[in-house]
Amino acid sequence: MKGIIGKKIGMTSAHDKNGKYVACTVVEAGPCVVTQVKVQDQHGYNALQFAFGEAKEKHTSKSLLGHFEKAGTSSKKKVVEFRD
C-alpha cells in the first residue's frame, strides 16, 4: 500500500550530494487515524481508510459524523482510502 495524506506546509530547498539545488515540498503527514478496514469478503476488495486533520462538527455531514463515531475518533477534514 503506497500513499501519503497530509497538509502542505510550504517549500524549501536542499542540495544533493553533487551540489545541485533541489526544491522540496514540506508536508505535515500526521497524525492519521484508520477509520475503516475493508476486506475482500465484505466489500469485494482490500483497503484501509485513513482520516487526517481536525474539522468542526458543524462542517461535517451527519453520515460522516456517524462514521467517525463508529471509528472512535473526532470529525476530520480529509478521508482517503488506499487499496491493497
mmCIF file of the N, C-alpha and C atoms, coordinates in Angstrom:
data_MODEL
# 
_entry.id   MODEL 
# 
loop_
_atom_site.group_PDB 
_atom_site.id 
_atom_site.type_symbol 
_atom_site.label_atom_id 
_atom_site.label_alt_id 
_atom_site.label_comp_id 
_atom_site.label_asym_id 
_atom_site.label_entity_id 
_atom_site.label_seq_id 
_atom_site.pdbx_PDB_ins_code 
_atom_site.Cartn_x 
_atom_site.Cartn_y 
_atom_site.Cartn_z 
_atom_site.occupancy 
_atom_site.B_iso_or_equiv 
_atom_site.pdbx_formal_charge 
_atom_site.auth_seq_id 
_atom_site.auth_comp_id 
_atom_site.auth_asym_id 
_atom_site.auth_atom_id 
_atom_site.pdbx_PDB_model_num 
ATOM 1   N N  . MET A 1 1  ? 0.845   -1.166  0.000  1.00 0.00 ? 1  MET A N  1 
ATOM 2   C CA . MET A 1 1  ? 0.000   0.000   0.000  1.00 0.00 ? 1  MET A CA 1 
ATOM 3   C C  . MET A 1 1  ? 0.899   1.239   0.000  1.00 0.00 ? 1  MET A C  1 
ATOM 4   N N  . LYS A 1 2  ? 0.719   2.099   -0.981 1.00 0.00 ? 2  LYS A N  1 
ATOM 5   C CA . LYS A 1 2  ? 1.523   3.306   -1.074 1.00 0.00 ? 2  LYS A CA 1 
ATOM 6   C C  . LYS A 1 2  ? 0.622   4.521   -1.050 1.00 0.00 ? 2  LYS A C  1 
ATOM 7   N N  . GLY A 1 3  ? 1.045   5.542   -0.342 1.00 0.00 ? 3  GLY A N  1 
ATOM 8   C CA . GLY A 1 3  ? 0.292   6.777   -0.318 1.00 0.00 ? 3  GLY A CA 1 
ATOM 9   C C  . GLY A 1 3  ? 0.679   7.624   0.868  1.00 0.00 ? 3  GLY A C  1 
ATOM 10  N N  . ILE A 1 4  ? 0.328   8.884   0.785  1.00 0.00 ? 4  ILE A N  1 
ATOM 11  C CA . ILE A 1 4  ? 0.572   9.817   1.874  1.00 0.00 ? 4  ILE A CA 1 
ATOM 12  C C  . ILE A 1 4  ? -0.623  10.754  1.952  1.00 0.00 ? 4  ILE A C  1 
ATOM 13  N N  . ILE A 1 5  ? -1.014  11.087  3.152  1.00 0.00 ? 5  ILE A N  1 
ATOM 14  C CA . ILE A 1 5  ? -2.108  12.022  3.355  1.00 0.00 ? 5  ILE A CA 1 
ATOM 15  C C  . ILE A 1 5  ? -1.606  13.062  4.348  1.00 0.00 ? 5  ILE A C  1 
ATOM 16  N N  . GLY A 1 6  ? -1.776  14.308  4.011  1.00 0.00 ? 6  GLY A N  1 
ATOM 17  C CA . GLY A 1 6  ? -1.275  15.371  4.872  1.00 0.00 ? 6  GLY A CA 1 
ATOM 18  C C  . GLY A 1 6  ? -1.634  16.739  4.350  1.00 0.00 ? 6  GLY A C  1 
ATOM 19  N N  . LYS A 1 7  ? -0.951  17.735  4.888  1.00 0.00 ? 7  LYS A N  1 
ATOM 20  C CA . LYS A 1 7  ? -1.204  19.131  4.540  1.00 0.00 ? 7  LYS A CA 1 
ATOM 21  C C  . LYS A 1 7  ? 0.109   19.783  4.120  1.00 0.00 ? 7  LYS A C  1 
ATOM 22  N N  . LYS A 1 8  ? 0.089   20.493  3.004  1.00 0.00 ? 8  LYS A N  1 
ATOM 23  C CA . LYS A 1 8  ? 1.283   21.182  2.546  1.00 0.00 ? 8  LYS A CA 1 
ATOM 24  C C  . LYS A 1 8  ? 1.561   22.374  3.458  1.00 0.00 ? 8  LYS A C  1 
ATOM 25  N N  . ILE A 1 9  ? 2.769   22.415  3.992  1.00 0.00 ? 9  ILE A N  1 
ATOM 26  C CA . ILE A 1 9  ? 3.182   23.488  4.890  1.00 0.00 ? 9  ILE A CA 1 
ATOM 27  C C  . ILE A 1 9  ? 3.891   24.589  4.115  1.00 0.00 ? 9  ILE A C  1 
ATOM 28  N N  . GLY A 1 10 ? 4.705   24.210  3.148  1.00 0.00 ? 10 GLY A N  1 
ATOM 29  C CA . GLY A 1 10 ? 5.441   25.205  2.377  1.00 0.00 ? 10 GLY A CA 1 
ATOM 30  C C  . GLY A 1 10 ? 6.491   24.557  1.497  1.00 0.00 ? 10 GLY A C  1 
ATOM 31  N N  . MET A 1 11 ? 7.419   25.375  1.066  1.00 0.00 ? 11 MET A N  1 
ATOM 32  C CA . MET A 1 11 ? 8.511   24.919  0.202  1.00 0.00 ? 11 MET A CA 1 
ATOM 33  C C  . MET A 1 11 ? 9.841   25.266  0.861  1.00 0.00 ? 11 MET A C  1 
ATOM 34  N N  . THR A 1 12 ? 10.855  24.474  0.538  1.00 0.00 ? 12 THR A N  1 
ATOM 35  C CA . THR A 1 12 ? 12.214  24.742  0.983  1.00 0.00 ? 12 THR A CA 1 
ATOM 36  C C  . THR A 1 12 ? 13.149  24.230  -0.103 1.00 0.00 ? 12 THR A C  1 
ATOM 37  N N  . SER A 1 13 ? 14.436  24.332  0.136  1.00 0.00 ? 13 SER A N  1 
ATOM 38  C CA . SER A 1 13 ? 15.400  23.835  -0.841 1.00 0.00 ? 13 SER A CA 1 
ATOM 39  C C  . SER A 1 13 ? 16.493  23.060  -0.134 1.00 0.00 ? 13 SER A C  1 
ATOM 40  N N  . ALA A 1 14 ? 17.138  22.217  -0.889 1.00 0.00 ? 14 ALA A N  1 
ATOM 41  C CA . ALA A 1 14 ? 18.238  21.416  -0.369 1.00 0.00 ? 14 ALA A CA 1 
ATOM 42  C C  . ALA A 1 14 ? 19.231  21.201  -1.495 1.00 0.00 ? 14 ALA A C  1 
ATOM 43  N N  . HIS A 1 15 ? 20.401  20.732  -1.138 1.00 0.00 ? 15 HIS A N  1 
ATOM 44  C CA . HIS A 1 15 ? 21.432  20.417  -2.123 1.00 0.00 ? 15 HIS A CA 1 
ATOM 45  C C  . HIS A 1 15 ? 21.697  18.919  -2.064 1.00 0.00 ? 15 HIS A C  1 
ATOM 46  N N  . ASP A 1 16 ? 21.759  18.266  -3.232 1.00 0.00 ? 16 ASP A N  1 
ATOM 47  C CA . ASP A 1 16 ? 22.049  16.843  -3.255 1.00 0.00 ? 16 ASP A CA 1 
ATOM 48  C C  . ASP A 1 16 ? 23.552  16.613  -3.121 1.00 0.00 ? 16 ASP A C  1 
ATOM 49  N N  . LYS A 1 17 ? 23.984  15.355  -3.198 1.00 0.00 ? 17 LYS A N  1 
ATOM 50  C CA . LYS A 1 17 ? 25.397  15.033  -2.974 1.00 0.00 ? 17 LYS A CA 1 
ATOM 51  C C  . LYS A 1 17 ? 26.314  15.610  -4.049 1.00 0.00 ? 17 LYS A C  1 
ATOM 52  N N  . ASN A 1 18 ? 25.761  15.964  -5.207 1.00 0.00 ? 18 ASN A N  1 
ATOM 53  C CA . ASN A 1 18 ? 26.567  16.570  -6.278 1.00 0.00 ? 18 ASN A CA 1 
ATOM 54  C C  . ASN A 1 18 ? 26.558  18.095  -6.207 1.00 0.00 ? 18 ASN A C  1 
ATOM 55  N N  . GLY A 1 19 ? 25.878  18.660  -5.228 1.00 0.00 ? 19 GLY A N  1 
ATOM 56  C CA . GLY A 1 19 ? 25.818  20.103  -5.069 1.00 0.00 ? 19 GLY A CA 1 
ATOM 57  C C  . GLY A 1 19 ? 24.719  20.769  -5.879 1.00 0.00 ? 19 GLY A C  1 
ATOM 58  N N  . LYS A 1 20 ? 23.843  19.972  -6.489 1.00 0.00 ? 20 LYS A N  1 
ATOM 59  C CA . LYS A 1 20 ? 22.761  20.516  -7.293 1.00 0.00 ? 20 LYS A CA 1 
ATOM 60  C C  . LYS A 1 20 ? 21.606  20.965  -6.390 1.00 0.00 ? 20 LYS A C  1 
ATOM 61  N N  . TYR A 1 21 ? 21.029  22.128  -6.698 1.00 0.00 ? 21 TYR A N  1 
ATOM 62  C CA . TYR A 1 21 ? 19.912  22.699  -5.950 1.00 0.00 ? 21 TYR A CA 1 
ATOM 63  C C  . TYR A 1 21 ? 18.636  21.923  -6.274 1.00 0.00 ? 21 TYR A C  1 
ATOM 64  N N  . VAL A 1 22 ? 17.903  21.508  -5.235 1.00 0.00 ? 22 VAL A N  1 
ATOM 65  C CA . VAL A 1 22 ? 16.674  20.747  -5.413 1.00 0.00 ? 22 VAL A CA 1 
ATOM 66  C C  . VAL A 1 22 ? 15.570  21.398  -4.582 1.00 0.00 ? 22 VAL A C  1 
ATOM 67  N N  . ALA A 1 23 ? 14.420  21.677  -5.204 1.00 0.00 ? 23 ALA A N  1 
ATOM 68  C CA . ALA A 1 23 ? 13.270  22.227  -4.488 1.00 0.00 ? 23 ALA A CA 1 
ATOM 69  C C  . ALA A 1 23 ? 12.532  21.089  -3.790 1.00 0.00 ? 23 ALA A C  1 
ATOM 70  N N  . CYS A 1 24 ? 12.064  21.339  -2.563 1.00 0.00 ? 24 CYS A N  1 
ATOM 71  C CA . CYS A 1 24 ? 11.383  20.317  -1.768 1.00 0.00 ? 24 CYS A CA 1 
ATOM 72  C C  . CYS A 1 24 ? 10.088  20.881  -1.188 1.00 0.00 ? 24 CYS A C  1 
ATOM 73  N N  . THR A 1 25 ? 9.065   20.059  -1.166 1.00 0.00 ? 25 THR A N  1 
ATOM 74  C CA . THR A 1 25 ? 7.795   20.429  -0.553 1.00 0.00 ? 25 THR A CA 1 
ATOM 75  C C  . THR A 1 25 ? 7.773   19.892  0.873  1.00 0.00 ? 25 THR A C  1 
ATOM 76  N N  . VAL A 1 26 ? 7.376   20.731  1.817  1.00 0.00 ? 26 VAL A N  1 
ATOM 77  C CA . VAL A 1 26 ? 7.273   20.331  3.218  1.00 0.00 ? 26 VAL A CA 1 
ATOM 78  C C  . VAL A 1 26 ? 5.819   19.950  3.493  1.00 0.00 ? 26 VAL A C  1 
ATOM 79  N N  . VAL A 1 27 ? 5.604   18.714  3.970  1.00 0.00 ? 27 VAL A N  1 
ATOM 80  C CA . VAL A 1 27 ? 4.262   18.183  4.201  1.00 0.00 ? 27 VAL A CA 1 
ATOM 81  C C  . VAL A 1 27 ? 4.129   17.750  5.649  1.00 0.00 ? 27 VAL A C  1 
ATOM 82  N N  . GLU A 1 28 ? 3.050   18.189  6.306  1.00 0.00 ? 28 GLU A N  1 
ATOM 83  C CA . GLU A 1 28 ? 2.706   17.687  7.637  1.00 0.00 ? 28 GLU A CA 1 
ATOM 84  C C  . GLU A 1 28 ? 1.891   16.418  7.421  1.00 0.00 ? 28 GLU A C  1 
ATOM 85  N N  . ALA A 1 29 ? 2.441   15.269  7.770  1.00 0.00 ? 29 ALA A N  1 
ATOM 86  C CA . ALA A 1 29 ? 1.831   13.995  7.405  1.00 0.00 ? 29 ALA A CA 1 
ATOM 87  C C  . ALA A 1 29 ? 1.257   13.227  8.592  1.00 0.00 ? 29 ALA A C  1 
ATOM 88  N N  . GLY A 1 30 ? 0.915   13.861  9.643  1.00 0.00 ? 30 GLY A N  1 
ATOM 89  C CA . GLY A 1 30 ? 0.358   13.098  10.756 1.00 0.00 ? 30 GLY A CA 1 
ATOM 90  C C  . GLY A 1 30 ? -0.207  14.001  11.808 1.00 0.00 ? 30 GLY A C  1 
ATOM 91  N N  . PRO A 1 31 ? -0.954  13.503  12.699 1.00 0.00 ? 31 PRO A N  1 
ATOM 92  C CA . PRO A 1 31 ? -1.345  12.106  12.881 1.00 0.00 ? 31 PRO A CA 1 
ATOM 93  C C  . PRO A 1 31 ? -2.531  11.716  11.997 1.00 0.00 ? 31 PRO A C  1 
ATOM 94  N N  . CYS A 1 32 ? -2.465  10.523  11.459 1.00 0.00 ? 32 CYS A N  1 
ATOM 95  C CA . CYS A 1 32 ? -3.553  9.966   10.653 1.00 0.00 ? 32 CYS A CA 1 
ATOM 96  C C  . CYS A 1 32 ? -4.244  8.870   11.467 1.00 0.00 ? 32 CYS A C  1 
ATOM 97  N N  . VAL A 1 33 ? -5.537  8.730   11.268 1.00 0.00 ? 33 VAL A N  1 
ATOM 98  C CA . VAL A 1 33 ? -6.343  7.762   12.004 1.00 0.00 ? 33 VAL A CA 1 
ATOM 99  C C  . VAL A 1 33 ? -6.955  6.783   11.010 1.00 0.00 ? 33 VAL A C  1 
ATOM 100 N N  . VAL A 1 34 ? -6.894  5.493   11.312 1.00 0.00 ? 34 VAL A N  1 
ATOM 101 C CA . VAL A 1 34 ? -7.568  4.493   10.485 1.00 0.00 ? 34 VAL A CA 1 
ATOM 102 C C  . VAL A 1 34 ? -9.044  4.507   10.868 1.00 0.00 ? 34 VAL A C  1 
ATOM 103 N N  . THR A 1 35 ? -9.902  4.822   9.905  1.00 0.00 ? 35 THR A N  1 
ATOM 104 C CA . THR A 1 35 ? -11.331 4.908   10.191 1.00 0.00 ? 35 THR A CA 1 
ATOM 105 C C  . THR A 1 35 ? -12.102 3.662   9.748  1.00 0.00 ? 35 THR A C  1 
ATOM 106 N N  . GLN A 1 36 ? -11.523 2.885   8.819  1.00 0.00 ? 36 GLN A N  1 
ATOM 107 C CA . GLN A 1 36 ? -12.212 1.680   8.374  1.00 0.00 ? 36 GLN A CA 1 
ATOM 108 C C  . GLN A 1 36 ? -11.215 0.745   7.699  1.00 0.00 ? 36 GLN A C  1 
ATOM 109 N N  . VAL A 1 37 ? -11.415 -0.554  7.946  1.00 0.00 ? 37 VAL A N  1 
ATOM 110 C CA . VAL A 1 37 ? -10.632 -1.587  7.268  1.00 0.00 ? 37 VAL A CA 1 
ATOM 111 C C  . VAL A 1 37 ? -11.594 -2.334  6.363  1.00 0.00 ? 37 VAL A C  1 
ATOM 112 N N  . LYS A 1 38 ? -11.321 -2.315  5.063  1.00 0.00 ? 38 LYS A N  1 
ATOM 113 C CA . LYS A 1 38 ? -12.192 -3.003  4.109  1.00 0.00 ? 38 LYS A CA 1 
ATOM 114 C C  . LYS A 1 38 ? -11.528 -4.311  3.705  1.00 0.00 ? 38 LYS A C  1 
ATOM 115 N N  . VAL A 1 39 ? -12.303 -5.385  3.734  1.00 0.00 ? 39 VAL A N  1 
ATOM 116 C CA . VAL A 1 39 ? -11.780 -6.716  3.422  1.00 0.00 ? 39 VAL A CA 1 
ATOM 117 C C  . VAL A 1 39 ? -12.534 -7.307  2.236  1.00 0.00 ? 39 VAL A C  1 
ATOM 118 N N  . GLN A 1 40 ? -11.891 -8.245  1.577  1.00 0.00 ? 40 GLN A N  1 
ATOM 119 C CA . GLN A 1 40 ? -12.413 -8.870  0.364  1.00 0.00 ? 40 GLN A CA 1 
ATOM 120 C C  . GLN A 1 40 ? -13.790 -9.500  0.592  1.00 0.00 ? 40 GLN A C  1 
ATOM 121 N N  . ASP A 1 41 ? -13.978 -10.182 1.706  1.00 0.00 ? 41 ASP A N  1 
ATOM 122 C CA . ASP A 1 41 ? -15.230 -10.903 1.969  1.00 0.00 ? 41 ASP A CA 1 
ATOM 123 C C  . ASP A 1 41 ? -16.444 -9.982  2.052  1.00 0.00 ? 41 ASP A C  1 
ATOM 124 N N  . GLN A 1 42 ? -16.290 -8.815  2.676  1.00 0.00 ? 42 GLN A N  1 
ATOM 125 C CA . GLN A 1 42 ? -17.425 -7.920  2.886  1.00 0.00 ? 42 GLN A CA 1 
ATOM 126 C C  . GLN A 1 42 ? -17.589 -6.867  1.799  1.00 0.00 ? 42 GLN A C  1 
ATOM 127 N N  . HIS A 1 43 ? -16.479 -6.323  1.284  1.00 0.00 ? 43 HIS A N  1 
ATOM 128 C CA . HIS A 1 43 ? -16.540 -5.181  0.373  1.00 0.00 ? 43 HIS A CA 1 
ATOM 129 C C  . HIS A 1 43 ? -16.096 -5.491  -1.055 1.00 0.00 ? 43 HIS A C  1 
ATOM 130 N N  . GLY A 1 44 ? -15.524 -6.656  -1.274 1.00 0.00 ? 44 GLY A N  1 
ATOM 131 C CA . GLY A 1 44 ? -15.092 -7.021  -2.617 1.00 0.00 ? 44 GLY A CA 1 
ATOM 132 C C  . GLY A 1 44 ? -13.673 -6.609  -2.943 1.00 0.00 ? 44 GLY A C  1 
ATOM 133 N N  . TYR A 1 45 ? -12.993 -5.937  -2.030 1.00 0.00 ? 45 TYR A N  1 
ATOM 134 C CA . TYR A 1 45 ? -11.594 -5.544  -2.219 1.00 0.00 ? 45 TYR A CA 1 
ATOM 135 C C  . TYR A 1 45 ? -10.980 -5.250  -0.859 1.00 0.00 ? 45 TYR A C  1 
ATOM 136 N N  . ASN A 1 46 ? -9.665  -5.185  -0.803 1.00 0.00 ? 46 ASN A N  1 
ATOM 137 C CA . ASN A 1 46 ? -8.949  -4.888  0.438  1.00 0.00 ? 46 ASN A CA 1 
ATOM 138 C C  . ASN A 1 46 ? -8.461  -3.447  0.410  1.00 0.00 ? 46 ASN A C  1 
ATOM 139 N N  . ALA A 1 47 ? -8.693  -2.719  1.495  1.00 0.00 ? 47 ALA A N  1 
ATOM 140 C CA . ALA A 1 47 ? -8.264  -1.326  1.575  1.00 0.00 ? 47 ALA A CA 1 
ATOM 141 C C  . ALA A 1 47 ? -8.268  -0.862  3.023  1.00 0.00 ? 47 ALA A C  1 
ATOM 142 N N  . LEU A 1 48 ? -7.527  0.224   3.265  1.00 0.00 ? 48 LEU A N  1 
ATOM 143 C CA . LEU A 1 48 ? -7.554  0.927   4.544  1.00 0.00 ? 48 LEU A CA 1 
ATOM 144 C C  . LEU A 1 48 ? -8.027  2.339   4.285  1.00 0.00 ? 48 LEU A C  1 
ATOM 145 N N  . GLN A 1 49 ? -8.891  2.833   5.152  1.00 0.00 ? 49 GLN A N  1 
ATOM 146 C CA . GLN A 1 49 ? -9.402  4.194   5.025  1.00 0.00 ? 49 GLN A CA 1 
ATOM 147 C C  . GLN A 1 49 ? -8.791  5.027   6.153  1.00 0.00 ? 49 GLN A C  1 
ATOM 148 N N  . PHE A 1 50 ? -8.110  6.115   5.773  1.00 0.00 ? 50 PHE A N  1 
ATOM 149 C CA . PHE A 1 50 ? -7.443  6.996   6.724  1.00 0.00 ? 50 PHE A CA 1 
ATOM 150 C C  . PHE A 1 50 ? -8.131  8.349   6.753  1.00 0.00 ? 50 PHE A C  1 
ATOM 151 N N  . ALA A 1 51 ? -8.041  9.037   7.898  1.00 0.00 ? 51 ALA A N  1 
ATOM 152 C CA . ALA A 1 51 ? -8.570  10.393  8.042  1.00 0.00 ? 51 ALA A CA 1 
ATOM 153 C C  . ALA A 1 51 ? -7.475  11.275  8.630  1.00 0.00 ? 51 ALA A C  1 
ATOM 154 N N  . PHE A 1 52 ? -7.477  12.564  8.233  1.00 0.00 ? 52 PHE A N  1 
ATOM 155 C CA . PHE A 1 52 ? -6.436  13.497  8.660  1.00 0.00 ? 52 PHE A CA 1 
ATOM 156 C C  . PHE A 1 52 ? -7.033  14.880  8.879  1.00 0.00 ? 52 PHE A C  1 
ATOM 157 N N  . GLY A 1 53 ? -6.536  15.591  9.865  1.00 0.00 ? 53 GLY A N  1 
ATOM 158 C CA . GLY A 1 53 ? -6.893  16.986  10.080 1.00 0.00 ? 53 GLY A CA 1 
ATOM 159 C C  . GLY A 1 53 ? -8.203  17.164  10.824 1.00 0.00 ? 53 GLY A C  1 
ATOM 160 N N  . GLU A 1 54 ? -8.175  17.921  11.890 1.00 0.00 ? 54 GLU A N  1 
ATOM 161 C CA . GLU A 1 54 ? -9.376  18.167  12.682 1.00 0.00 ? 54 GLU A CA 1 
ATOM 162 C C  . GLU A 1 54 ? -10.342 19.095  11.941 1.00 0.00 ? 54 GLU A C  1 
ATOM 163 N N  . ALA A 1 55 ? -11.633 18.812  12.071 1.00 0.00 ? 55 ALA A N  1 
ATOM 164 C CA . ALA A 1 55 ? -12.682 19.639  11.466 1.00 0.00 ? 55 ALA A CA 1 
ATOM 165 C C  . ALA A 1 55 ? -13.753 19.910  12.518 1.00 0.00 ? 55 ALA A C  1 
ATOM 166 N N  . LYS A 1 56 ? -14.436 21.020  12.375 1.00 0.00 ? 56 LYS A N  1 
ATOM 167 C CA . LYS A 1 56 ? -15.540 21.329  13.281 1.00 0.00 ? 56 LYS A CA 1 
ATOM 168 C C  . LYS A 1 56 ? -16.722 20.437  12.928 1.00 0.00 ? 56 LYS A C  1 
ATOM 169 N N  . GLU A 1 57 ? -17.464 20.021  13.953 1.00 0.00 ? 57 GLU A N  1 
ATOM 170 C CA . GLU A 1 57 ? -18.606 19.144  13.718 1.00 0.00 ? 57 GLU A CA 1 
ATOM 171 C C  . GLU A 1 57 ? -19.677 19.806  12.859 1.00 0.00 ? 57 GLU A C  1 
ATOM 172 N N  . LYS A 1 58 ? -19.823 21.127  12.967 1.00 0.00 ? 58 LYS A N  1 
ATOM 173 C CA . LYS A 1 58 ? -20.858 21.799  12.186 1.00 0.00 ? 58 LYS A CA 1 
ATOM 174 C C  . LYS A 1 58 ? -20.544 21.811  10.688 1.00 0.00 ? 58 LYS A C  1 
ATOM 175 N N  . HIS A 1 59 ? -19.298 21.536  10.318 1.00 0.00 ? 59 HIS A N  1 
ATOM 176 C CA . HIS A 1 59 ? -18.905 21.492  8.907  1.00 0.00 ? 59 HIS A CA 1 
ATOM 177 C C  . HIS A 1 59 ? -18.840 20.054  8.376  1.00 0.00 ? 59 HIS A C  1 
ATOM 178 N N  . THR A 1 60 ? -19.284 19.096  9.183  1.00 0.00 ? 60 THR A N  1 
ATOM 179 C CA . THR A 1 60 ? -19.231 17.687  8.804  1.00 0.00 ? 60 THR A CA 1 
ATOM 180 C C  . THR A 1 60 ? -20.649 17.154  8.664  1.00 0.00 ? 60 THR A C  1 
ATOM 181 N N  . SER A 1 61 ? -20.897 16.369  7.612  1.00 0.00 ? 61 SER A N  1 
ATOM 182 C CA . SER A 1 61 ? -22.238 15.817  7.397  1.00 0.00 ? 61 SER A CA 1 
ATOM 183 C C  . SER A 1 61 ? -22.577 14.796  8.487  1.00 0.00 ? 61 SER A C  1 
ATOM 184 N N  . LYS A 1 62 ? -23.858 14.565  8.674  1.00 0.00 ? 62 LYS A N  1 
ATOM 185 C CA . LYS A 1 62 ? -24.303 13.642  9.710  1.00 0.00 ? 62 LYS A CA 1 
ATOM 186 C C  . LYS A 1 62 ? -23.839 12.216  9.422  1.00 0.00 ? 62 LYS A C  1 
ATOM 187 N N  . SER A 1 63 ? -23.811 11.849  8.151  1.00 0.00 ? 63 SER A N  1 
ATOM 188 C CA . SER A 1 63 ? -23.357 10.497  7.817  1.00 0.00 ? 63 SER A CA 1 
ATOM 189 C C  . SER A 1 63 ? -21.882 10.316  8.158  1.00 0.00 ? 63 SER A C  1 
ATOM 190 N N  . LEU A 1 64 ? -21.059 11.328  7.891  1.00 0.00 ? 64 LEU A N  1 
ATOM 191 C CA . LEU A 1 64 ? -19.644 11.232  8.252  1.00 0.00 ? 64 LEU A CA 1 
ATOM 192 C C  . LEU A 1 64 ? -19.447 11.293  9.764  1.00 0.00 ? 64 LEU A C  1 
ATOM 193 N N  . LEU A 1 65 ? -20.266 12.067  10.466 1.00 0.00 ? 65 LEU A N  1 
ATOM 194 C CA . LEU A 1 65 ? -20.184 12.098  11.934 1.00 0.00 ? 65 LEU A CA 1 
ATOM 195 C C  . LEU A 1 65 ? -20.433 10.705  12.507 1.00 0.00 ? 65 LEU A C  1 
ATOM 196 N N  . GLY A 1 66 ? -21.423 9.995   11.968 1.00 0.00 ? 66 GLY A N  1 
ATOM 197 C CA . GLY A 1 66 ? -21.692 8.627   12.398 1.00 0.00 ? 66 GLY A CA 1 
ATOM 198 C C  . GLY A 1 66 ? -20.537 7.692   12.082 1.00 0.00 ? 66 GLY A C  1 
ATOM 199 N N  . HIS A 1 67 ? -19.929 7.893   10.920 1.00 0.00 ? 67 HIS A N  1 
ATOM 200 C CA . HIS A 1 67 ? -18.774 7.083   10.509 1.00 0.00 ? 67 HIS A CA 1 
ATOM 201 C C  . HIS A 1 67 ? -17.605 7.299   11.470 1.00 0.00 ? 67 HIS A C  1 
ATOM 202 N N  . PHE A 1 68 ? -17.332 8.554   11.817 1.00 0.00 ? 68 PHE A N  1 
ATOM 203 C CA . PHE A 1 68 ? -16.233 8.863   12.733 1.00 0.00 ? 68 PHE A CA 1 
ATOM 204 C C  . PHE A 1 68 ? -16.536 8.366   14.145 1.00 0.00 ? 68 PHE A C  1 
ATOM 205 N N  . GLU A 1 69 ? -17.804 8.452   14.568 1.00 0.00 ? 69 GLU A N  1 
ATOM 206 C CA . GLU A 1 69 ? -18.185 7.963   15.888 1.00 0.00 ? 69 GLU A CA 1 
ATOM 207 C C  . GLU A 1 69 ? -17.966 6.453   15.987 1.00 0.00 ? 69 GLU A C  1 
ATOM 208 N N  . LYS A 1 70 ? -18.307 5.739   14.929 1.00 0.00 ? 70 LYS A N  1 
ATOM 209 C CA . LYS A 1 70 ? -18.107 4.292   14.896 1.00 0.00 ? 70 LYS A CA 1 
ATOM 210 C C  . LYS A 1 70 ? -16.617 3.943   14.945 1.00 0.00 ? 70 LYS A C  1 
ATOM 211 N N  . ALA A 1 71 ? -15.791 4.792   14.339 1.00 0.00 ? 71 ALA A N  1 
ATOM 212 C CA . ALA A 1 71 ? -14.343 4.575   14.346 1.00 0.00 ? 71 ALA A CA 1 
ATOM 213 C C  . ALA A 1 71 ? -13.708 5.027   15.659 1.00 0.00 ? 71 ALA A C  1 
ATOM 214 N N  . GLY A 1 72 ? -14.458 5.748   16.486 1.00 0.00 ? 72 GLY A N  1 
ATOM 215 C CA . GLY A 1 72 ? -13.940 6.187   17.769 1.00 0.00 ? 72 GLY A CA 1 
ATOM 216 C C  . GLY A 1 72 ? -13.020 7.387   17.689 1.00 0.00 ? 72 GLY A C  1 
ATOM 217 N N  . THR A 1 73 ? -13.290 8.302   16.749 1.00 0.00 ? 73 THR A N  1 
ATOM 218 C CA . THR A 1 73 ? -12.457 9.489   16.579 1.00 0.00 ? 73 THR A CA 1 
ATOM 219 C C  . THR A 1 73 ? -13.337 10.727  16.396 1.00 0.00 ? 73 THR A C  1 
ATOM 220 N N  . SER A 1 74 ? -12.719 11.880  16.474 1.00 0.00 ? 74 SER A N  1 
ATOM 221 C CA . SER A 1 74 ? -13.451 13.130  16.236 1.00 0.00 ? 74 SER A CA 1 
ATOM 222 C C  . SER A 1 74 ? -13.569 13.368  14.728 1.00 0.00 ? 74 SER A C  1 
ATOM 223 N N  . SER A 1 75 ? -14.322 14.388  14.339 1.00 0.00 ? 75 SER A N  1 
ATOM 224 C CA . SER A 1 75 ? -14.510 14.659  12.909 1.00 0.00 ? 75 SER A CA 1 
ATOM 225 C C  . SER A 1 75 ? -13.206 15.144  12.285 1.00 0.00 ? 75 SER A C  1 
ATOM 226 N N  . LYS A 1 76 ? -12.989 14.741  11.048 1.00 0.00 ? 76 LYS A N  1 
ATOM 227 C CA . LYS A 1 76 ? -11.755 15.035  10.317 1.00 0.00 ? 76 LYS A CA 1 
ATOM 228 C C  . LYS A 1 76 ? -12.069 15.754  9.018  1.00 0.00 ? 76 LYS A C  1 
ATOM 229 N N  . LYS A 1 77 ? -11.058 16.457  8.476  1.00 0.00 ? 77 LYS A N  1 
ATOM 230 C CA . LYS A 1 77 ? -11.237 17.211  7.232  1.00 0.00 ? 77 LYS A CA 1 
ATOM 231 C C  . LYS A 1 77 ? -11.136 16.323  5.999  1.00 0.00 ? 77 LYS A C  1 
ATOM 232 N N  . LYS A 1 78 ? -10.201 15.408  5.995  1.00 0.00 ? 78 LYS A N  1 
ATOM 233 C CA . LYS A 1 78 ? -9.904  14.641  4.788  1.00 0.00 ? 78 LYS A CA 1 
ATOM 234 C C  . LYS A 1 78 ? -9.996  13.151  5.078  1.00 0.00 ? 78 LYS A C  1 
ATOM 235 N N  . VAL A 1 79 ? -10.704 12.411  4.229  1.00 0.00 ? 79 VAL A N  1 
ATOM 236 C CA . VAL A 1 79 ? -10.799 10.958  4.333  1.00 0.00 ? 79 VAL A CA 1 
ATOM 237 C C  . VAL A 1 79 ? -10.323 10.372  3.002  1.00 0.00 ? 79 VAL A C  1 
ATOM 238 N N  . VAL A 1 80 ? -9.357  9.464   3.084  1.00 0.00 ? 80 VAL A N  1 
ATOM 239 C CA . VAL A 1 80 ? -8.775  8.859   1.882  1.00 0.00 ? 80 VAL A CA 1 
ATOM 240 C C  . VAL A 1 80 ? -8.685  7.353   2.073  1.00 0.00 ? 80 VAL A C  1 
ATOM 241 N N  . GLU A 1 81 ? -8.906  6.623   0.989  1.00 0.00 ? 81 GLU A N  1 
ATOM 242 C CA . GLU A 1 81 ? -8.843  5.171   1.025  1.00 0.00 ? 81 GLU A CA 1 
ATOM 243 C C  . GLU A 1 81 ? -7.690  4.701   0.160  1.00 0.00 ? 81 GLU A C  1 
ATOM 244 N N  . PHE A 1 82 ? -6.855  3.829   0.714  1.00 0.00 ? 82 PHE A N  1 
ATOM 245 C CA . PHE A 1 82 ? -5.741  3.254   -0.020 1.00 0.00 ? 82 PHE A CA 1 
ATOM 246 C C  . PHE A 1 82 ? -5.983  1.775   -0.207 1.00 0.00 ? 82 PHE A C  1 
ATOM 247 N N  . ARG A 1 83 ? -6.055  1.346   -1.472 1.00 0.00 ? 83 ARG A N  1 
ATOM 248 C CA . ARG A 1 83 ? -6.286  -0.063  -1.780 1.00 0.00 ? 83 ARG A CA 1 
ATOM 249 C C  . ARG A 1 83 ? -4.991  -0.856  -1.655 1.00 0.00 ? 83 ARG A C  1 
ATOM 250 N N  . ASP A 1 84 ? -5.166  -2.121  -1.338 1.00 0.00 ? 84 ASP A N  1 
ATOM 251 C CA . ASP A 1 84 ? -4.028  -3.028  -1.180 1.00 0.00 ? 84 ASP A CA 1 
ATOM 252 C C  . ASP A 1 84 ? -3.557  -3.525  -2.522 1.00 0.00 ? 84 ASP A C  1 
# 
